[in-house]
């Protein structure tokens, strides 16, 4: 019996009608039984749903945003289907369900749970549209709700996978269908033991693909992107990016840890544990080789430059002017763990502790409230974290010319800079 292969298509690969048609062409000559197709929300749908939810919580009018999102999907469908196609009533029904959820109260206490229920609609809608279009083209695939397969904890927005139960479900529910037909399902979402929708973290569809691959013992995973593979820097920010033809699992995991956005940070581990190769390829040039991530056992010497936006620098000073001790670090980290806040950078001094975290709604306020009795706390928002792995002299040494450096750390193999962009007039 042939092993399953997993394809994952991100939002950019289904951002409009032409993109969906391109996806179908990629699949047409590659599709077979035992293929699982994981699809993200279309275009910037997740961002739009986040804005709608934010407006709902702030009791602002979100009707126009909701109408715009619905029209965005209708326009895609009009470019794919005849006007009497069943996708249109199905789409209408999904948006009615979404509106019914938005009528329910949203506040700080239930925001994370509300987020998961609302934002999941991006994937539920996109997979319906793609499945119907593939079938319309004579490419028969089955639709599968990922929430029936991926069992998680109830840590909304950052759910942890119950691997044993998820594997059991994949084997009993998914595998029999894969033995007969290709299957399309959602990235990013799962459900807890009570059947409540959960999500695996922002941009978590890559991780979903790795979960399915691990549970099914797949032969490979391919992530289809709008870039030619894994690049050493973001081509939207830096000039002359270089392509990695291959990467070792460990080096790829390190890059994702520091924020390389091409792959979700949790994707590598389950694949590496089973030696399942991961390919990152371009849906614009599908016949090119892209990047292969597998066990090479060696470092690719190309330097990597990783930029994380919307960072917050939080500085803690012990309130009684004592020196920083291990107990102070533990106190801060215990609270960070409770709030599910990941530290992207840490620096300590004799009298203070500074951390860099992602911007997250409400979390900073809760962190300050919990620790303000023990520490004097200050913070700066709207910062960038720039990480250079395997740095070489020359190309990157003048990176600091266009921004103010607030914090810096250097080791033999890593340079990290916390920066703030300079506005016109700030430079001499």
Beta strands, then each sheet from edge to edge (+ up, - down):
strand 1: 5-9
strand 2: 35-39
strand 3: 141-144
strand 4: 182-186
strand 5: 189-191
strand 6: 197-199
strand 7: 220-225
strand 8: 246-248
strand 9: 277-282
strand 10: 291-294
strand 11: 304-318
strand 12: 343-348
strand 13: 352-358
strand 14: 375-389
strand 15: 403-410
strand 16: 414-421
sheet 1: 3+ 4+ 2+ 1+ 7+ 9+ 10- 8-
sheet 2: 5+ 6-
sheet 3: 12+ 13- 11+ 14- 16+ 15-
end
